[in-house]
Amino acid sequence: MDTIQVDSGSFSGVVPSRMICVAAATVLIYDHLSTLDQEIALIWKRRIGTHGTTLFLVNRYSHYIYLISVLIEYWYISPSQKNCLHWDLANYILLITTISFCELVLTLRTWAMWKLSRRVLYFFIFVAFGIKGPLLFTALGESLIHENYLHLPSSTSRAQFICISPVKGGWSWESLAFVSIIVIETAIVLMTLLRVIEARRTSSGWYLKVHIMGNQGLIYYMFTLGLTVVNVIGVLYIRTRQNLGVMPFGIIGFAGYKGVIQSALCNRVLFLAREPADLIEMGSSQFEAGPSRSYLDVETPLR
């Protein structure tokens, strides 16, 4: 494991790395406070022992654990690189877990929109275990093998390290993993839009919820797609340049921020799935009886 001495060039990237995590934590707290009334009404005052409740609680609160861990790591002065490596490994696993739960919720939503089509299910299984999973774990292994940390100059004999690793080299598995995420997210949003277009032919409550889901999904998709593109371009640019400082746009950087945005979308998906099945919102304060139960009510574990 190599040691990198801290200089003005490398240390200049430490503050932006920390600020990205602070920004992600701020967005997470703001989203939680702005939807706290919905959480109380639709989660805590409804059925607790359901799959949907479990998905919501893991999706809502696991990001707090991850971001707190990253914030502590980024401000922590470690006595050895081994400690930094162990902390990185834990944070990588936390990040993969939190994003995987978000992807699971969005996948269930899309699968439900397609009336539990087996072909859609097989597509998602193949993508998860045949493409995305292997790429993510390969990227994780590559990152940990080549990880190195900033060595702080000290007047004592005791070594001190900042647990932030510079991005170096050229094309990597990490970049390829983010490209695969872009392709998969694009496929999901296209499948969602197709169902919205098909649902326009009906005037049922099913159409209204699909329409709301589609609009929400498209808005958040564009935002998360932008963050993923920044991940790819940022990593490639920084890997091909020298003396740019420590700007981890990769797994620990903008990926954590992207996970927070995905979490906000997933919370709204789960809130919508747990709305009363026989009530369809029409405007700000009026409700109208729906002709059938929501497509999310019984057929998927989102409730």
Secondary structure, 3 states (H helix, E strand, C coil): CCEEECCHHHHCCHHHHHHHHHHHHHHHHHHHHHCHHHHHHHHHCCCCCCHHHHHHHHHHHHHHHHHHHHHHHHHCEECCHHHHHHHHHHHHHHHHHHHHHHHHHHHHHHHHHCCCCHHHHHHHHHHHHHHHHHHHHHHHHHHHHCCCEEEECCCCCCCEEECCCCCCCCCCHHHHHHHHHHHHHHHHHHHHHHHHHHHCCCCCHHHHHHHHHHHHHHHHHHHHHHHHHHHHHHHHHHHCCCCCCCCCCCCCCHHHHHHHHHHHHHHHHHHHHCCCCCEEEECCCEEEECCCCCCCCCCCCCC
